[in-house]
């Protein structure tokens, strides 16, 4: 199992994780409350694809930055 060095990730001053979670859940609920299960699955699939693409771009940028040093 990978150990995480949490000292690299200090807390963000003033950030309330529970407030953020509730706001995010409320936003998702409002966006999906009138959707069918199929529409909700499609929304989730698109979100996952977008996340994967963002991760791929971040990884490529990080590799390019490491290669240039």
C-alpha positions in Angstrom: 0.0 0.0 0.0 1.3 3.5 -0.9 2.1 5.7 2.0 1.1 9.4 1.6 3.2 12.1 3.0 0.5 14.5 4.2 3.0 17.1 5.1 3.1 18.0 1.4 -0.6 18.9 1.6 -1.1 21.5 4.2 -4.7 22.5 5.1 -6.2 25.4 3.1 -7.0 28.2 5.6 -10.7 28.9 5.8 -11.7 25.9 3.7 -14.7 24.1 5.1 -14.8 20.6 3.6 -18.3 19.8 4.9 -19.7 23.0 3.5 -18.0 22.2 0.1 -19.4 18.7 0.2 -22.9 19.8 1.0 -22.8 22.5 -1.8 -21.5 20.1 -4.3 -24.1 17.4 -3.4 -26.8 20.1 -3.7 -25.6 21.2 -7.1 -25.5 17.6 -8.4 -29.0 16.9 -7.0 -30.4 20.1 -8.7 -28.7 19.1 -12.0 -30.0 15.5 -11.9 -33.3 15.6 -10.0 -35.5 15.4 -13.2 -33.2 13.0 -15.1 -34.0 9.4 -15.8 -31.5 6.7 -14.6 -30.2 6.5 -18.2 -29.6 10.3 -18.3 -27.9 10.2 -14.9 -25.6 7.3 -16.1 -24.7 9.3 -19.2 -23.9 12.4 -17.2 -21.7 10.3 -14.9 -20.0 8.7 -17.9 -19.2 12.1 -19.5 -17.9 13.4 -16.2 -15.6 10.4 -15.8 -14.3 10.9 -19.4 -13.7 14.6 -18.7 -11.8 13.7 -15.5 -9.7 11.1 -17.3 -8.8 13.6 -20.0 -7.9 16.2 -17.4 -5.7 13.7 -15.6 -4.0 12.7 -18.9 -3.2 16.3 -19.7 -1.9 16.9 -16.2 0.3 13.8 -16.4 1.6 14.9 -19.9 2.4 18.4 -18.6 4.2 17.0 -15.5 6.2 14.6 -17.7 7.2 17.5 -20.0 8.2 19.6 -17.1 10.3 16.8 -15.6 11.9 16.1 -19.0 12.9 19.8 -19.5 14.8 20.0 -16.1 
